[in-house]
Amino acid sequence: MSKVLTLFIFLFLCDMACVGFGDLRNSERLNTDTDDSLVKRGLGLHFVAWSDQERYIPEIRSRLEKNGFIFQNGTPTRLEVILEEGGTTRTILRILNLIATSATGSIFPFYNQVNYNIRFRVFESGRLTQSCSYDLRNNEFFGILLTPVALFRSSPSTLSDLIALSVDLYSRGCVVKPENHP
C-alpha cells in the first residue's frame, strides 16, 4: 500500500509541473519634445498597482539604475511604473482544457495564458511628457510530461524575464521590439 501511495504522491507532484513561455509586444508610445537624456536624471520613482507583484520592484529599480537612471526624492519629474494584469484564458476554454487534461491523465497539458501590461510614464510638474507601454503575455503549461522542462522554464521566472526585457527596452528610449514591426 505504501508503494502505491508513494507513486500517487510522485505523480501528483510531477503533475504540478508548470512551464512558462513569454512574449512581449509594444502597445503604446508617447514622447513630447523632451530630451531622453534629461529624463533619466533626477527622477522620483513611483510604482502603481504592484500589490501582487512587489517582489519585482527592487529588480526593476536596480535595472533602471544600471541603465543610467538617477533617482531623487522631491523632484518635479517622476517616473511611474505601472503593472496591470490584463486577464487570462477564457473560462470555457480553461474548463474544456481541464477536462482534456484530466481525461488523459495529465498527458495532454493544461494551458493558461496570463496577460499583463507594464507602463512607464514620465511626468514633469504634473504634466505627462513620456509614456511607453508593453504587453506581456505569459503562457503557462501544466502537465506530467513537462516535469523535465519545468526545471528550466518556470512561469514566475518567465514573467520576471519579460519585465526585465521591458525595463531594458524602455531604458533605451522606449525601443520598439523588432519582431513587432517589419
N, C-alpha and C positions, 0 to 999 in steps of 0.2 A: 504494500500500500504506500509506503514512503517513497518508493521509486516513481510511482505514478504521480504522487503529489509533487515531487521534485521536478519531474518532467513538465507537469502542468505549470508550475511556477516559472520554470525556464522559458517555456513557450510564451507565457503571458508577458514576461519581461522583454523577450525578443519582439513580441507584437507591438510593444510600446515604442519601438524604434521610429524615430522621426527624422526625416531627411528634408532639408530645405534648399531651394534654388531660388535665386532672386533676379529681379530685373529692375532697372532704373530708367525712367523717362522724364524728359523735361516737360513741364506743363505750362509754365508762365515765366515771363521775364519783363521787368520794367526797370528802366535806367534813365534817370533825368540827366542833366548836364554836369553831374558831379564827377570828379576825378577819382578813379578807383583806388589810387594810392593814398588819397586823403581819407577815404572811407575806412581804411584799415587802421588808422591811428586814433587813439584817444576815444575809444568807444565804451559805452556802457553795454553790458551783455545781459539779456533777459531771456528766460526760457518760458514759453507759454504752452499749456496743455500737455505737460510731460508727466502727469501723475502716475501712469502705468509704466513709463519707460525712464525713470530717473537714473537708472544705472548707466545710461549712455551720456549723461550730461558732462561728467568730468573728462571723458574721452573726447567729446566734441570741443570743449574748451581748450584742451591741450593741443588738439589737431589744428584749431584755428590759430593758436599762438605759434605753433611750428610753421604755419603758412604766412606768418608776418603780421597778424592782428595784434594790436596792443590795447588792452582793456583798462579803463579807469572809471571809477565811480564819480558821479556828479557832473558828467559832461552832457552838453546839449545833444550829442549824437549818440544814438543807441542802436544796437543790433538785436533784433528779436529773432529767436529760432523757435519755430512752431512745428510741432509734430501732431498730426491728427490721424486717427485710424479711419480709413475710408470704407470699411465694410469687408465682408468675406463672401465666400461662395454662397450662392442662393440656397435656401433651406431645402427645397425639394431635391436639388442635385446632391446635397450632402446626405439626405435620407436614402436616396437611391444608391449612392456610393457606399454608404454604411451597410445596406442590405447585401450588395455585391461582395463587399469585403468580408462580411460575416458568413455568407453562404460558401465562400471559397476557403474558409479557414485562414483568412488574412493573407492568402497568396496574392490576390488582387488587392493592391494597396489602396488605402483610404486617402483621398485627395482633398485638400482645403487650400484656398487662396486667401491671403490676408493682404489688404491694400492699405498703404499709408501715404500721407502727403507731408513732406517736410518743406517748410518755407523759411527763407531768410529775408528779413525786411530791415532796411536801414531808415531810421527817422532822424532828421536834423531839425531841432527846435520844434518838434511835434509834427513836422511835415514829412510824408513818405517820399524818400528820394530814390530808393532802390528796392526792388523786390525780385526774388528768384525762387522758383518752386520746382520741386522734383516729385514725381510719383514713384513710390517704391512698391514693388509687387513681390511678396514673399510666398512662394509656392511650397506647401508642406505635403509630404507623403508619409503615411504611417503604414507599416506592414512588416511581416516576419522576414521576407526576403531582403529587406532593406537594412537589416542589422549590421552587416559589414560596412556599408556605405555611411551609416549613421555616425560612425566614429569620426568621420571627416567632414560631413556636411550637415551639421545640426541646424535647426531652424533659427534659434537665437543668434548663432554666430553669423548666419546669412544676413539677418536684419542688421546686425552690427556692421557687417561689411558694406551693406547698402548705405547706411547712414554715414559711414566714413567716406565712401565714394562721393556722396552728395556734398559733404563738407569740403572735400578736396576740389570738386568741380566749382563750387561756389567761390572758394578761395582764389581760384584762377580767373575770377571775373565773371562768374555765372556762366561758365562754359556750357555750351550745348553738347551733349554726348553725341559723338559722330554717328553712331548706329541709328539715331533717330532721323537724321536728315541726309539725303543723298548728296 
